[in-house]
């Protein structure tokens, strides 16, 4: 399955891979098995042997009946809401429901997916056609809720990428206003220097830090070169977002 890109609220481009139709079908089959086993177990407890229901009034019997089967009816909604976008089938197949921007869906999003599940999979399986025809393998419930099902591995990578841009938030305040004068080429050099620091190339980082301080007349808050350069990159990103 080809990967596609999403753009987060911080204008960060992240690549993710939608779950294949095979993964989704197998996950649904597993979920259906779980639902059937639950319903059989409940039916046996309610009606098997000497049933306690025979001693209760019809009204109470009806209430108990519906209450016992509600978890099966709301299975997908409950699992995805309280298990981070995963039913048992999705967990086994290592897939997960996320918002189109990579964030975690809310209860309303999961409810919308559940409400359209009847149309998507239980009435002529029209949702399979939507999954096949849409670019990101979305059924109608996904399209309505703004969600998609992706591979678990891609979800982990996505959140690692988002964590790298945690500074790009609304309450962030730049430390060095001079960062707005840097060019994209200079920022790229700084980023490469920061990466090279991981290979114990501290001298190159120190030289670059000193050169930038002299060129732009910046006085760092401390003597930590890597922190200074990283903050410059963050501040530059902040000013770029302001322009957008």
HELIX and SHEET records of a PDB file:
HELIX    1   1 UNK A   21  UNK A   47  1                                  27    
HELIX    2   2 UNK A   52  UNK A   55  5                                   4    
HELIX    3   3 UNK A   58  UNK A   73  1                                  16    
HELIX    4   4 UNK A   75  UNK A   82  1                                   8    
HELIX    5   5 UNK A   88  UNK A   92  1                                   5    
HELIX    6   6 UNK A  107  UNK A  115  1                                   9    
HELIX    7   7 UNK A  117  UNK A  117  1                                   1    
HELIX    8   8 UNK A  118  UNK A  122  3                                   5    
HELIX    9   9 UNK A  126  UNK A  133  1                                   8    
HELIX   10  10 UNK A  140  UNK A  145  1                                   6    
HELIX   11  11 UNK A  152  UNK A  164  1                                  13    
HELIX   12  12 UNK A  177  UNK A  181  5                                   5    
HELIX   13  13 UNK A  184  UNK A  197  1                                  14    
HELIX   14  14 UNK A  202  UNK A  216  1                                  15    
HELIX   15  15 UNK A  225  UNK A  243  1                                  19    
SHEET    1   A 2 UNK A   4  UNK A   7  0                                        
SHEET    2   A 2 UNK A  13  UNK A  16 -1                                        
SHEET    1   B 2 UNK A  95  UNK A  99  0                                        
SHEET    2   B 2 UNK A 147  UNK A 151 -1                                        
END                                                                             
